[in-house]
Structure formats: C-alpha cells, structure tokens
Amino acid sequence: MNITAFWITWFVLSALMQLELNHRASLKLKRMQNRISEMQQILKDNKGDK
C-alpha cells in the first residue's frame, strides 16, 4: 500500500471521527440546555407560588 493512499485514508477517517465527536458533544449540550431551562422554569413557578 503506498504512503499517499494511507495518509488520505487516515485523514478521511479522522475527519469522520471528529464529526461524530462533535455530533455527540452538541447532543450533550442540547440536553444540558434543556435541563437548565427546565430548572429555570421550576424556579419561576416556585417564585410565582409565594
């Protein structure tokens, strides 16, 4: 196997891995933002009760 093909393959694979990691990270961020907004809503509701 020649070295150029190896580097191209490695580059493509690492780019795909990076995309996958970014996708997972953005999903985690969305979940965290959802939780934060839920907590803020609960706090607002509690203030409204008093």
DSSP file (Angstrom, degrees, kcal/mol; ACC not computed):
  #  RESIDUE AA STRUCTURE BP1 BP2  ACC     N-H-->O    O-->H-N    N-H-->O    O-->H-N    TCO  KAPPA ALPHA  PHI   PSI    X-CA   Y-CA   Z-CA
    1    1 A M              0   0    0      0, 0.0     2,-0.1     0, 0.0     0, 0.0   0.000 360.0 360.0 360.0 128.9    0.0    0.0    0.0
    2    2 A N     >  -     0   0    0      1,-0.1     4,-1.7     4,-0.0     3,-0.2  -0.420 360.0-120.0 -81.0 156.5    1.5    3.3   -1.0
    3    3 A I  H  > S+     0   0    0      1,-0.2     4,-2.3     2,-0.2     5,-0.2   0.805 107.4  57.1 -67.7 -33.7    2.0    6.1    1.6
    4    4 A T  H  > S+     0   0    0      2,-0.2     4,-2.6     1,-0.2    -1,-0.2   0.937 107.3  48.3 -64.1 -46.1   -0.2    8.7    0.0
    5    5 A A  H  > S+     0   0    0      1,-0.2     4,-2.6     2,-0.2    -1,-0.2   0.895 110.3  53.6 -59.9 -40.3   -3.2    6.4    0.0
    6    6 A F  H  X S+     0   0    0     -4,-1.7     4,-2.7     1,-0.2    -1,-0.2   0.938 110.3  45.7 -60.1 -47.6   -2.5    5.7    3.6
    7    7 A W  H  X S+     0   0    0     -4,-2.3     4,-2.6     2,-0.2    -2,-0.2   0.892 112.4  50.5 -65.3 -40.2   -2.5    9.3    4.6
    8    8 A I  H  X S+     0   0    0     -4,-2.6     4,-2.5     2,-0.2    -1,-0.2   0.939 112.8  46.8 -62.1 -46.1   -5.6   10.1    2.6
    9    9 A T  H  X S+     0   0    0     -4,-2.6     4,-2.6     1,-0.2    -2,-0.2   0.928 113.2  48.8 -60.4 -45.9   -7.4    7.2    4.3
   10   10 A W  H  X S+     0   0    0     -4,-2.7     4,-2.6    -5,-0.2    -1,-0.2   0.905 111.2  50.2 -61.4 -42.5   -6.2    8.3    7.7
   11   11 A F  H  X S+     0   0    0     -4,-2.6     4,-2.2     2,-0.2    -1,-0.2   0.923 111.7  47.1 -63.1 -45.7   -7.3   11.9    7.1
   12   12 A V  H  X S+     0   0    0     -4,-2.5     4,-2.3     1,-0.2    -2,-0.2   0.929 113.4  48.6 -61.9 -46.2  -10.8   10.9    6.0
   13   13 A L  H  X S+     0   0    0     -4,-2.6     4,-2.4     1,-0.2    -2,-0.2   0.915 111.9  48.2 -62.1 -43.2  -11.2    8.5    8.9
   14   14 A S  H  X S+     0   0    0     -4,-2.6     4,-2.4     1,-0.2    -1,-0.2   0.877 110.3  52.5 -67.0 -35.8  -10.0   11.1   11.5
   15   15 A A  H  X S+     0   0    0     -4,-2.2     4,-2.2     2,-0.2    -1,-0.2   0.917 110.1  48.3 -63.7 -42.7  -12.3   13.7    9.9
   16   16 A L  H  X S+     0   0    0     -4,-2.3     4,-2.4     2,-0.2    -2,-0.2   0.910 110.8  50.9 -63.0 -42.5  -15.3   11.3   10.3
   17   17 A M  H  X S+     0   0    0     -4,-2.4     4,-2.6     1,-0.2    -2,-0.2   0.917 109.5  50.9 -59.7 -44.1  -14.3   10.6   13.9
   18   18 A Q  H  X S+     0   0    0     -4,-2.4     4,-2.7     1,-0.2    -1,-0.2   0.904 109.4  50.4 -61.6 -42.9  -14.2   14.4   14.6
   19   19 A L  H  X S+     0   0    0     -4,-2.2     4,-2.5     2,-0.2    -1,-0.2   0.922 110.6  49.7 -60.8 -44.5  -17.6   14.9   13.1
   20   20 A E  H  X S+     0   0    0     -4,-2.4     4,-2.4     2,-0.2    -2,-0.2   0.918 112.0  47.8 -60.5 -45.3  -19.0   12.0   15.2
   21   21 A L  H  X S+     0   0    0     -4,-2.6     4,-2.6     1,-0.2    -2,-0.2   0.913 112.0  49.5 -63.3 -42.9  -17.5   13.5   18.4
   22   22 A N  H  X S+     0   0    0     -4,-2.7     4,-2.5     2,-0.2    -1,-0.2   0.900 109.9  51.9 -62.3 -40.4  -18.8   17.0   17.5
   23   23 A H  H  X S+     0   0    0     -4,-2.5     4,-2.0     2,-0.2    -2,-0.2   0.934 111.9  45.4 -61.7 -47.2  -22.3   15.5   16.9
   24   24 A R  H  X S+     0   0    0     -4,-2.4     4,-2.3     1,-0.2    -2,-0.2   0.910 112.4  51.7 -63.0 -42.1  -22.3   13.7   20.3
   25   25 A A  H  X S+     0   0    0     -4,-2.6     4,-2.4     1,-0.2    -1,-0.2   0.904 109.2  49.5 -62.2 -41.7  -21.0   16.9   22.1
   26   26 A S  H  X S+     0   0    0     -4,-2.5     4,-2.4     1,-0.2    -1,-0.2   0.869 109.1  52.7 -68.5 -34.4  -23.7   19.0   20.5
   27   27 A L  H  X S+     0   0    0     -4,-2.0     4,-2.3     2,-0.2    -1,-0.2   0.926 110.0  48.4 -63.3 -43.5  -26.4   16.5   21.6
   28   28 A K  H  X S+     0   0    0     -4,-2.3     4,-2.5     1,-0.2    -2,-0.2   0.910 110.6  51.3 -62.1 -42.1  -25.0   16.6   25.2
   29   29 A L  H  X S+     0   0    0     -4,-2.4     4,-2.7     1,-0.2    -1,-0.2   0.915 108.9  50.7 -61.1 -43.7  -25.1   20.4   25.1
   30   30 A K  H  X S+     0   0    0     -4,-2.4     4,-2.4     1,-0.2    -1,-0.2   0.916 110.5  49.7 -60.9 -43.0  -28.7   20.4   23.9
   31   31 A R  H  X S+     0   0    0     -4,-2.3     4,-2.4     2,-0.2    -1,-0.2   0.922 111.4  48.6 -61.1 -44.2  -29.6   18.1   26.8
   32   32 A M  H  X S+     0   0    0     -4,-2.5     4,-2.6     1,-0.2    -2,-0.2   0.913 110.7  50.3 -63.1 -42.5  -27.9   20.3   29.3
   33   33 A Q  H  X S+     0   0    0     -4,-2.7     4,-2.5     1,-0.2    -1,-0.2   0.892 109.6  51.8 -62.7 -39.4  -29.6   23.4   27.9
   34   34 A N  H  X S+     0   0    0     -4,-2.4     4,-2.2     2,-0.2    -1,-0.2   0.924 110.7  47.8 -61.7 -44.2  -33.0   21.6   28.2
   35   35 A R  H  X S+     0   0    0     -4,-2.4     4,-2.6     2,-0.2    -2,-0.2   0.916 111.5  50.3 -63.1 -43.4  -32.3   20.8   31.8
   36   36 A I  H  X S+     0   0    0     -4,-2.6     4,-2.6     1,-0.2    -2,-0.2   0.930 111.4  47.6 -62.2 -45.3  -31.2   24.3   32.6
   37   37 A S  H  X S+     0   0    0     -4,-2.5     4,-2.2     1,-0.2    -1,-0.2   0.880 111.2  52.1 -66.1 -35.6  -34.3   25.8   31.0
   38   38 A E  H  X S+     0   0    0     -4,-2.2     4,-2.4     2,-0.2    -1,-0.2   0.933 110.6  47.9 -61.7 -45.4  -36.5   23.3   32.9
   39   39 A M  H  X S+     0   0    0     -4,-2.6     4,-2.6     1,-0.2    -2,-0.2   0.909 110.8  50.7 -63.0 -42.2  -34.8   24.3   36.2
   40   40 A Q  H  X S+     0   0    0     -4,-2.6     4,-2.4     1,-0.2    -1,-0.2   0.902 110.1  50.6 -61.5 -40.8  -35.3   28.0   35.4
   41   41 A Q  H  X S+     0   0    0     -4,-2.2     4,-2.6     2,-0.2    -2,-0.2   0.915 110.2  49.3 -63.7 -42.7  -39.0   27.3   34.7
   42   42 A I  H  X S+     0   0    0     -4,-2.4     4,-2.6     2,-0.2    -2,-0.2   0.917 110.8  50.5 -61.9 -44.1  -39.3   25.4   38.0
   43   43 A L  H  X S+     0   0    0     -4,-2.6     4,-2.2     2,-0.2    -2,-0.2   0.917 110.9  48.8 -61.2 -42.9  -37.7   28.3   39.9
   44   44 A K  H  X S+     0   0    0     -4,-2.4     4,-2.1     1,-0.2    -2,-0.2   0.923 111.1  49.9 -61.8 -44.4  -40.0   30.8   38.2
   45   45 A D  H  X S+     0   0    0     -4,-2.6     4,-1.5     1,-0.2    -2,-0.2   0.909 109.8  51.1 -62.1 -41.8  -43.1   28.7   39.1
   46   46 A N  H  X S+     0   0    0     -4,-2.6     4,-1.2     1,-0.2    -1,-0.2   0.900 109.6  50.0 -62.7 -40.9  -41.9   28.4   42.7
   47   47 A K  H  < S+     0   0    0     -4,-2.2     3,-0.3     1,-0.2    -1,-0.2   0.885 107.6  55.0 -63.4 -37.4  -41.5   32.2   42.9
   48   48 A G  H  < S+     0   0    0     -4,-2.1    -1,-0.2     1,-0.2    -2,-0.2   0.822 102.3  57.4 -64.9 -31.2  -45.0   32.6   41.5
   49   49 A D  H  <        0   0    0     -4,-1.5    -1,-0.2     1,-0.2    -2,-0.2   0.857 360.0 360.0 -68.5 -34.7  -46.4   30.4   44.3
   50   50 A K     <        0   0    0     -4,-1.2    -1,-0.2    -3,-0.3    -2,-0.2   0.492 360.0 360.0 -73.2 360.0  -45.1   32.6   47.1
